[in-house]
């Protein structure tokens, strides 16, 4: 997903574990319930511009 333009995409519940997110544009992307465990090059700025919920993030 390196450099992907995902503006306003709906990727709810998608497994992004181990995804390379360097340069990915996540503005207004719905990451609700997405698994971001071990995603690489994901920045706080990318997270701040995306949408999520309490189920977004790391899962064990």
C-alpha positions in Angstrom: 0.0 0.0 0.0 3.1 2.2 -0.3 2.1 5.6 -1.6 -1.5 4.6 -2.2 -4.2 7.3 -2.6 -6.9 6.1 -0.3 -8.7 9.4 0.3 -12.2 8.8 1.7 -11.9 5.0 1.1 -13.9 2.6 3.1 -11.6 -0.1 4.4 -13.5 -0.9 7.6 -12.3 -4.2 9.2 -9.5 -4.8 6.7 -6.4 -6.6 7.9 -3.5 -4.2 7.4 -1.1 -6.1 9.6 2.4 -5.9 8.2 1.2 -3.4 5.5 3.8 -0.9 4.3 1.9 2.4 4.6 4.8 4.9 3.8 3.3 7.8 1.9 -0.2 6.4 1.9 -2.8 9.2 1.9 -5.4 8.2 4.5 -7.4 11.5 4.6 -11.0 10.7 5.6 -10.4 7.0 5.1 -12.6 4.9 7.3 -10.4 2.5 9.2 -13.1 1.4 11.7 -12.2 -2.0 13.0 -9.1 -2.3 10.8 -6.2 -4.3 12.1 -3.0 -2.2 12.1 -0.9 -4.6 14.0 2.8 -4.3 12.9 1.9 -2.0 10.1 5.2 -0.3 9.1 5.8 3.4 8.3 2.3 4.4 9.6 2.6 7.9 11.1 0.6 9.8 13.7 -0.2 12.4 11.0 -1.8 9.7 8.8 -3.9 8.4 11.7 -5.0 11.9 12.6 -6.5 12.5 9.2 -8.3 9.1 9.0 -11.5 8.0 10.7 -11.6 5.1 13.2 -13.4 3.7 16.2 -12.5 1.9 19.4 -11.9 -1.3 17.4 -9.2 0.3 15.2 -5.6 -0.6 15.9 -3.7 -3.4 17.3 -5.2 -6.8 17.9 -3.6 -9.6 19.7 
